[in-house]
Amino acid sequence: MNYFKQIIRFAKPYKGYAILNIVANIFYALFSGLSFMVLMPLLKVLFDKEAIRVTKKPIYNGFTEAATFFNDYLNYHISQLADNDPAKALTFVIILILTVFFLKNVFNYLAMYFITFLRNGTLKDIRNELYGKTIELPLSYFSEKRKGDIMARLGTDVLEIQHSFLSILELFFREPLTIIFTIIFMLTISVKLTLFVFIFIPISGIIISLIGKSLKRKSDKVQKEQGYFLSLLEESLGGLKVIKGFNMEGIFNRKFQASTKRFFHFSNSLLNRTNLAKPTSEFLGIGVIGVLLWFGGRMVLVEQSLEGEQFLTFMGLAYNILTPAKAISKASYSVKKGNAAAERVLEILNTESPLKDDPNAIIKEEFTSEITLNNVSFKYEDDLVLKNFSIKVPKGKSVALVGQSGSGKSTIANLVTRFYDVTEGHIAIDGTDIKTLTKHSLRDLMGLVTQDSVLFNDTIKNNILLGKEDATDEEIIEALKIANAWEFVKDLKGNLDFNIGDSGTKISGGQKQRLNIARAVLKNPPIMILDEATSALDTESERLVQVALENMMKNRTSIVIAHRLSTIQNADEIIVMQKGEIAEQGTHNELIAKNGVYKKLVDMQSFE
């Protein structure tokens, strides 16, 4: 129940529906019991012709004889209305029964109607908060997580919570109320017989709880395995070209089939344990009904302390307890399964982001002087990838970072944009530590073009609009022209409304990168960060993209991370990095004259 205490807050906005559901359930439970009580006059009319000749109004003699009073009271009024006519009496009794059953089902529908809004509203809010938390958490959180597992939590786990949530409301209100009202009516008929029912409920509960003890653990295994094979599917779709190119279909098939085999065994174990609840509770119920038939039959035939119609009504009421008792056992199983799902969902919701904005964070609206990295050190796990790194990037200037793979170039881009926080030292914009700024306002000042052209399965227009949501078509076209992209976009079918496919598969790598640049151009930020924006391109595409980058960088402060040195020769300052430290820095000509690390890198690329 600990997890559901945390989940319950999502239901608070819908408490009005919860109250209406409880009220409807109270009336449902009441009419559920009455639907059997009104059978007594019918049985009396059918088996005792004298019942319709009740002329004396009955007197109430206490709770233990309330059933007799209720029966005689109804018979008295039916007798008055029917005027000693058996056919009329039968008609009135049937109308009474139909009315009670109609009201029972009306309130049953209303209870389910109101709970629908509660369930679906809760589902919506959990999913929204889970998605919001997922995109709020830092990149470091997902470095060890599988995407498919996150998708499983957002999909099937949240659905499991929704079903369990309904079960908990039934567990707390609907079924217990039905049992309580039914037992009250049973006590009015016979206290002795009702004692057997009180014995049955705890015995049944103990046996069922023993069966369901391991359900949470089994359910957790099922959900984890489902997350794993969804991850495998997501990775297979993303790397299909590599899988086919290396003839690895068999390897991935075996991995997927091994996962589904484990899922098969876990699911069978879980469902078989769950399915044991119904026959167990039903057998226990029928066992008690058998004892009641023997004991109650003696009270009617031998002791003659109970009327026949009262005994039959009591048996109906006893059977009426079985349905909610079975529902409670089923609901308790659902709660255990839902507990495992809630644990997985709450693991994400309760994760505190280390990059969370400070409560007193400042909103910075403009960039005026410089970006400063002062004695910055950083490590992803154990080893430092940056060591005491310090640079200044004045406004309007471009600084290029070069060096071998693993020298820490891209890490600087991740730190300046605050995708990660520095381990030591600090990064400041206009003298203000970026940790004291809101992440939103910090990133508003920056445009980012990465080596991986991140595009979405949508139109060109909607991909570019991510840079500026309210931009006009004219502004989009202008951005595309600056990015050297309009030349191919205008020839596409529908141009701006052309759907580029999943990850932009319908266009080339160079075209994708130019769309990325157009998106950054449309944003028009004062600071531009280019993380190896041309390294994945062929020579022709690189030339077109380089022209686009130069157009974009005019009058902007730029941090350029480059693998190809031909793209950064015009930078105001070039910083050569080795193992997380600065090896050399200066302009292109100054570094060539030094005849050091940079000169060797240039010579190697020239040779290539």
N, C-alpha and C positions, 0 to 999 in steps of 0.2 A: 504493500500500500504506500510505501514511502515515495515511489516514483509517481504514483497517481496523485499524491498530494501536490507535487510540483506541476503535474499536467492540469490539475483542476482549475488553475488560474486562467487557462484559456477558455474555460466555460463561463467565467464570471460575466462577460458582456451579454451572455444569453440567459442570465438567471431568470428573466421573466418567463421564458419558454419552459425552464426547469420547474418553476412554480406551477404553471398551468398543467404541465405533465403530471406533477404530483397530485394536483386536485382531481384531474381526470382519472388517475389511477385509483384514488380513494373511492370514487364513485364506481369505477369498474369492479374493484374488489367487493364493494357492498352488493352490487347487483349480481355479481358472480355467485355469491352465497345465497342471495334471495332467489336466484333462478332455480335452486334446488328446493328451497323452502316452499315455494308456491306450487310445487308438485304434490304436496300433502293434500290440499283440498281436492285436486284432481283424482288422486288415488282414493280418497274418502268417498267422492261422488261415484266412482266406478265400482267400488267394492262394498259400499254401505249405502243403501238407498235411503236409510233414515237420516243421512247426513244433511240432506236438503230440507229436512223438516225441523231445523234448529230454530226455535221461536224465542228462546231466552238468551239475552245478551250475556256473553261469558264474563267472568270476573278474573282479574289478574291476581295470581297467587304466588308471585315471586319468580326469580330468574330461572330456577331449575325446572319450573313448569311453564316457562315462556313459550316453548314450542307448542304445547297443548293449547295455551291461550291463543297463540297466533293462528293455529289451525281452526279452532272453534270460532274465533272472531271472523275469519274469512268465510267460513261456512255459514255463519249467522247472516252476514251481509249478502252472500250469494243466495241464501234461502229467501231473504226479503225480496231480492230483485227477481228471482226465478219464479216466485209464487208457487213453490212446490212442484214445479215442472222440471223433471230430470234433464230433458233436452236443453232447456234454457240454462240450467245450472252448469251443464257441461260446456255450453257456448261461452258463458261468462268466465269460467275457469280457464278455458283455452285462450281467450282474449287477454286475461291477466298474465298468463305465462308468456304469450307472445310479446306483450308490452315490456315485461321485465327483461326478456332476452334481447329485445330491440334496444333498450336503454343500456344494457351491458355492452353490446357491440358498438353503440354510438360512442360511449366513453372509451372503449378500447381503441377505436379509430382516432379519437381526439388525442389520446395519450401518445399514440405513435406519430400523429401529425405534428404535435408540438416538439417531440423529441428529435424529429427529422431536422428541424432548424438548429437545434442545439448541437447535434452530432456534426452536421455538415459545416456549421459555423466554426465549431472547434477545429475540425479538420482543416478548414481554410486558414485559420489563424496560426495553427501549428506549422503548416507548410510554408506560409509566408515568413514566419519568424525563422524557421529553419533555413530557408533559402537566403534570407537577409543575413543570417549569421554566417552561412557558408561563404558568401562573397565578401563578408567583412573580415573574416579571419585572415591572418597573414599567409603569404606563400609558404613559409616554413612549416605551417601546420599540415599542408597537403603533400609535403615532400615524401612522407612515409605512408600516406593514405592512398587507397585505390579509388579511382573515380566511380567505378561501378558500385562499390560499397556505399559511397555517399549517395548515389542514385537510389540504391535499395532502401536506405534510411528515409529518404524523401518520399519514396513511393510506397512500397509494401509495408514498411514498419509503421508509417503514419496511419495507413489504413487499418492495421492491426490494432493500433491504439484506439481508433475510432470505434471499431466493433467492440473492443473491451470496455470502452467508455459507456456504450449502451448497456452492456452486461452489468456494469457496476450500478447503474441507475435501477435496473431491474432487481438487482441483488439488494439494494437498499430500500426500495419503495414498492414497486408493483407486486412482486411475488410474495414478500413477507406480509404485505397488507392483505393479499388474497388469503393467505394461510391464517392470519389473525382473525379476519371476519368469519372465515369458514369454521374455525375452532369455536368462536363465540356461538355461532348457530348450532354447532354440534353439542356444546355444553347445555344449551337449552333443551336438547332432546334427551341426552343421557351423559351424565358425568362419568359413569363407569366406563362406557365404551370409549369416551374421549381420552381417558388415561392411556389407552393402548397407542393412540396417535402420538402422545407426548413421549412415549418410550421409543417409537419408531424414528422420530426426527433426529435425535442425537446419535442413535446407532448408525443411521444412514449417513449422517454428516461425517462421522469418524471414518467409516469405511471409504467413502468417496474422497476424503482428504488424503487418506493413505495412498489411494490410486494416483491422485494428482500431484503428489509431492515433488516428483522429478520433472514436471512439465516445463517449468521455466528454463531449466538447464537444457532440455531437449529442444525447446523452441529457440533458444539462443543459438544453438548449433545450426539449426535450419536456416535462420536469418543470416548468420555469418557466411554460410556456404552459398546462399543465394547472392549475397554481396560479392563473393569471390567470382562466381561464374558470370555475373553481369560485368565485372571488371575485365574478365578475360574476353568477353564479347566486345566490349568497348575498345580494348587494346587491339584486338584482331581486326576490327573495322578500320581503326586508325593506321595500322601497319600492314594492311592487306598486300600492298605492293612488295614489301620486303618478304612477307611470308611466301608469296608466290615466287618471287625472284630467287629465293634460297631453297625452294621446294620443301618448305617447312609445314605444309598443310597437315601431314601425318602427326608431327610433334604436337601441334596446337589442338588437333582433333583428340589426341590421347589425353592431353591436359584437361580439355573441356569435358570429355567423357568420364574422366576420373572424378571431376568435380560433381557432375550430375549423378554419378553412381553414389558418391557420399551423400548428396542431397536426397537421393532415393531412399537410402537406408535411414537417415535421420528423420525424414518425413514419415516413413512407414512406422517407425518407433513412436513418433509423436502422435500420429493419427490413431494408431492402435490403442495407445494409452487413453486418448481422448474418447474414442468410440466405446471404451469399456464403461464409461459413465452411464450411458443410457440403459443398457441391459441390466447393469448392477442396481441402479435406482429403481428400475421397473420391477425387477425380481423381488427386491426388498419390499416394495409397495404392495405387490400382489400377495406376498407372504403375510403381511399385516392384514390385508383384506380377508384372507382365508381365516385368520384368527378371529377377526371381527364377525365373519359370517357364522362361525361356530358359536361364539359367545353371545352375539346378538340374537341368533336363532333360538338359543335356549331361553333368553329373556322374553321372546315373543311366544314360543310354543309351550315351554315348561313353566317358567315363573309367571308369565302373562303380566310382566311389569312394563311392557312396552307395546304400543300399538303397531300393527303391521305396516301402516303407511309411514309411521315415524321411523321405523327401522330401515325401510327402503330409502327414505329421504336421507337418513344418516349415512347409509352406504354410498349414496351419490355424493354427499359432502366429503366423505372420506376419500373417495376417488378424486374429488376436486382438489384435494391437497397434493395428490401425486404430481399433477402437471406443474404447479409452481415449484414443488420440491425438486423435480428433475431440471427445471429451468435454472434454479439456484445452483445445482451441481454443475450444469453446463456453463453458467456464468462464472463460477469460480475457476473453471478450467480456462475460460477465455481471459480472465484477469491474470492468471499465471502466464499465459502466452503473451498477453499485452504488456506484462511487466518487463519481459525480455526486450520487447520492441521499444518500450518507453526508455529503458536503460540506454539503448543504442542512440535514440534520438536526443535524450538529455545529455549524453556525453558531448555532443556538439553544442547544444544550447548552453550548457554550463561552462564551456571552455572560455576562459577569459583571454581576450586578445592582448598580447604584450605591446601591441602598437595602438592600443586604444587612446583616443584623444584625451588629453588632460582636461578636467572640468573647467579650468581657467584658460584653455587654449585660445590663442589669438587668431582672428581671421585676417590674413594678409591679402590685400587686394592688388598690390603692384610691386614690381621689382625695380629698384632704383640704383643700386651700386654694384654689388658683387656677391658671388657664391664663394664661401670659404670652407675648405676641409682642413681641420687643424688636428694634427697628430692622431689621425684615424687608424684604429686597428679593428680587425673583424675576423671572426671565425664562424664557419657554419657548424662544425662539430668540435673537434679537438685542436686541429692545427690552424694557426693564423694564416689567412689568405691575403690580408693587408696588414702592414706593420708600419706604424708611425707615419702614415701618409699625409702629406700637407700640400695643398695647392690653393691658388686664388684664381677665380675666373671673373675678371671685370666685366661689367655690363657692355654688351655690344661686341665682345671679343669671342674668338673661337679657340678652344683648347682641345687638342687631340691626344688620345691615350693609345699607345701602341705597345706591342710586346707579344711574346709567345703565348699560346693557349695556357690557361692556368695561372697567368701572371697577376690576375685580379682586376682586369679592365672592366668586365661586365658587372663585377661586384660593386664598383663605384656607382654605376648607373642605378643599381638596386638600392644603394644606400641614399643617394641624393633624392630619389623619388620616394624614399621611406617605405619600400617594400620590406626592408629589413632595418633594424636599428644597429647602430655602431656598437662594438664591444667596448671600445675605449675611444677617447677624444670626442669631438663634436663637429657637426656640419651646420653652417649658418648661412642664412640669406639676409643680406643687408644687416649683418651683425646680430640677427636673431636666430637662436638655435631652432632648427626645424622641429625638434621635439615639442616646443612650446606653441607651434602652429597647428591649426586643424589640418588633418590630412587632405581634406577636400580643397581648402584654399591653397595649400602647397601644390597639389597636383593641377590645380587650375592655372598655375603660373607656368606649367611645363607641357611640352609636347614630346611624345615618345614614338620613335620609329625603331623597331627591333629587327633582328636578323630574320626571325620567323614572322612571316606576313600573316598576322592574325586577322582573318576576315570571317564573317558569319554568313550562314545560308540565307541570304536575303538579297535585295536589289542593290545595285551600286549606290543608288541615292541613299538608302537607309544605312548602308555601311559608312558612307561619308558623313552623314548627319550625326554620327556619334561624336564628331568633333564639335558640332554646334547644332543643337537640336532644332532651333527655330530658323535655320538658314534658308534663304530662297534658292530656287533653281539657278538663278543667275550667279549667286555666290558660290554654289557648288561647282558650276561650270568654270568659274574663274579659278577656283582652287585646283580643279583638274588640269587646267591649262598651265598653271604655275608648276604643277607636279609632272608636267609632260605626259599626262594621261588622256587628255581630251581627244588626242589624235586617234586613239583606238576605241575609246568609249563611244564616240559619235557614230562609228561604223557598226556597233553592235545592235542587234535587233531590240528596239525599245530604248536604246542607249541608257539613260539614267535608270530606267525601270527594268534593265536586264538583270535576271537572277544569276548570281555568279556560282551557285551550287555550294555543296558542303566544303567549307574551308577554301572556297574560291577555286574549285577544281576545273571550272569551265574556262579559266583564263591562265595565261603563262605566269611563271614566277616573277619576271620583270614587271608585268602588268599589275600583279598583286601588290608588289612593293610600291609601285607608283600610286596605287589607290591608298595604300597606307600613308604615304607622304601627303597626298591630297587631304586626307582626314586631319593630319597634323596641321597642314596649312590653313584649313577652314577654322580650326580651333584658334589659330593666330596667337600663340602664347609668346611671352617675352623670352622664355628659356626653352631651348630645344636640345633633347638628348637623343643622339643617334647611336644605337648599339649594333655595330657591325652591319649596317643597313644594306651594304652591297656585297657582302662576302659570299652569299649563296647564288650570285647571278653570273651569267655568262658575260663575255666582254661587251657585246652589243647592248645587252640590257643594262649592264653596269654603266656604260657611257650615258644612256638615256636617264637612268636613275641619278647619276652623279650630277647631271645638268639640273635635274629637278631639285636635288638637295641644295645645290648652290643657289638656286632661285629662292628656296625656302629660307636659307640661312642669312640672307641679306638683312643687315640691321638687327640681327638677333644674337643673343648670348647662346653659345653652343658648346656642348661637351660631346665630342665625337670619338667613339670607340671604333677603331679601325683595324682590320686585318690586312687589307690591301693598302699599301702606303701611297700608291698613286692618287688615292682619293683625299689625302689630307695635306698635300704639299703646301697649300695656301693658308693653312691654319696659323693663327697668331702665335701659338705656342704648341710645341709637340713635347709630350712627356713619354719617355721610354721606360717601361716597367719590367722588372725582373723579380719573380718570386715575392710579389706583394710590396716591393719597394721601388723608389725612383732610381733608375740607373743613370739617365741623362735627361736634360730638358733644354729647350731652345727652339729657334725657328728651324725650318728644313735646311736652309743653307748653313746655319751655325752648326747643326748636328753633323752634316756631311763633312764640314771642315774639321770637326773633332776626330773624325776617322775612328769612331768607337762602335758601340753596339748598334746604333741606328744605321750607320753606314753599312754594317754587315747585313742587317735586315734588308736594306735597299738593294744591295748587291745580290743577295740570294733571290729576291723576287725578280730582279732584272734578269738574272740567269734563267729563272723559270720561264 
